[in-house]
Amino acid sequence: MKYLKQFWVIMTISFVSEALNMLLPLPVPAGIYGLVLMLAALITGIIKLPQVEETADFLVSIMPVMFIPAAVGLMDVWGVLSKILLPVTVITVITTVMVMTVTGHVTQLFMSLKKGGR
């Protein structure tokens, strides 16, 4: 029953984020709204971490399975994708390196702020 309650909390946040995506005229994906809502709820204490932790850990552990439909979809459009494979690969590598670099710098910034704040 505990897992069902935790899943319900996560799904409620997802539902609200989908509703926000439909109501607000911003080009922001519903998933981003959901992440921001969950973060705000956890920071403010509206939702306590133990209320969602175990189910969230489970969902993260099965996340690779969620990419299987996307991979199958890529195989369906291989004829179109093969013509632009080089540019897509280059863009993917460049953006991955950029995201990793920015994430590393932001993490180091927060870690140095945390050390200085003690």
C-alpha positions in Angstrom: 0.0 0.0 0.0 2.9 2.3 0.7 4.2 2.1 -2.9 0.7 2.8 -4.2 0.5 6.0 -2.2 4.0 7.1 -3.3 3.1 6.4 -6.9 -0.1 8.3 -6.5 1.9 11.4 -5.2 4.2 11.2 -8.2 1.3 10.7 -10.7 -0.6 13.7 -9.1 2.5 15.9 -9.7 2.6 14.6 -13.3 -1.1 15.3 -13.8 -0.7 18.8 -12.5 2.3 19.4 -14.8 0.3 18.2 -17.8 -2.5 20.5 -16.9 -0.1 23.5 -16.6 1.4 22.6 -20.0 -2.1 22.8 -21.5 -3.1 26.0 -19.7 0.1 28.1 -19.9 1.0 29.4 -23.3 4.8 28.8 -22.8 7.0 26.5 -24.8 7.9 24.4 -21.8 7.5 20.6 -21.7 5.2 19.2 -19.1 8.1 17.2 -17.6 9.9 20.4 -16.7 6.8 21.7 -15.0 6.7 18.4 -13.1 10.3 18.6 -12.0 9.9 22.2 -10.8 6.7 21.3 -9.0 8.3 18.3 -7.3 11.4 20.3 -6.4 9.3 23.1 -4.9 7.1 20.6 -3.0 10.2 18.8 -1.5 12.0 22.1 -0.6 8.9 23.6 1.1 8.1 20.4 2.9 4.7 19.9 1.3 6.0 16.5 0.2 8.6 14.8 2.4 11.2 12.7 0.7 10.1 9.4 2.4 6.7 10.0 0.8 8.1 9.3 -2.7 11.7 8.0 -2.3 11.2 4.3 -2.7 8.9 4.5 -5.7 11.1 7.2 -7.3 14.2 4.9 -6.8 12.2 2.1 -8.5 11.2 4.3 -11.4 14.8 5.5 -11.9 16.0 1.9 -11.8 13.7 0.8 -14.7 14.3 4.0 -16.7 16.4 2.2 -19.4 13.4 0.0 -20.2 11.5 3.2 -21.1 13.9 4.0 -23.9 13.1 0.8 -25.8 10.0 2.3 -27.6 12.1 5.2 -28.7 14.8 3.0 -30.1 12.2 1.0 -32.0 10.8 4.2 -33.4 14.3 5.2 -34.6 14.5 1.8 -36.5 11.2 2.6 -38.2 12.6 5.9 -39.6 16.1 4.6 -40.4 15.7 5.4 -44.1 15.3 9.1 -43.3 17.8 9.1 -40.4 20.6 7.4 -42.4 20.8 10.4 -44.8 21.5 12.8 -41.9 23.3 10.5 -39.6 26.6 12.4 -39.6 25.2 15.8 -38.6 22.9 14.2 -36.0 25.9 12.4 -34.5 28.1 15.5 -34.4 25.3 17.6 -32.9 24.6 14.8 -30.3 28.3 14.6 -29.3 28.8 18.3 -29.1 25.6 18.9 -27.0 26.4 16.0 -24.7 29.9 17.4 -24.0 28.4 20.9 -23.4 25.8 19.5 -21.0 28.4 17.5 -19.1 30.7 20.5 -18.9 28.0 22.9 -17.7 26.7 20.3 -15.2 30.2 19.8 -13.8 30.8 23.5 -13.4 27.5 24.1 -11.7 28.1 21.2 -9.4 31.5 22.5 -8.5 30.1 25.9 -7.9 27.4 24.6 -5.5 30.0 22.4 -3.7 32.3 25.4 -3.2 29.3 27.5 -2.0 28.4 24.8 0.4 32.0 24.6 1.8 32.2 28.3 2.1 28.8 28.5 3.9 29.7 26.1 6.7 
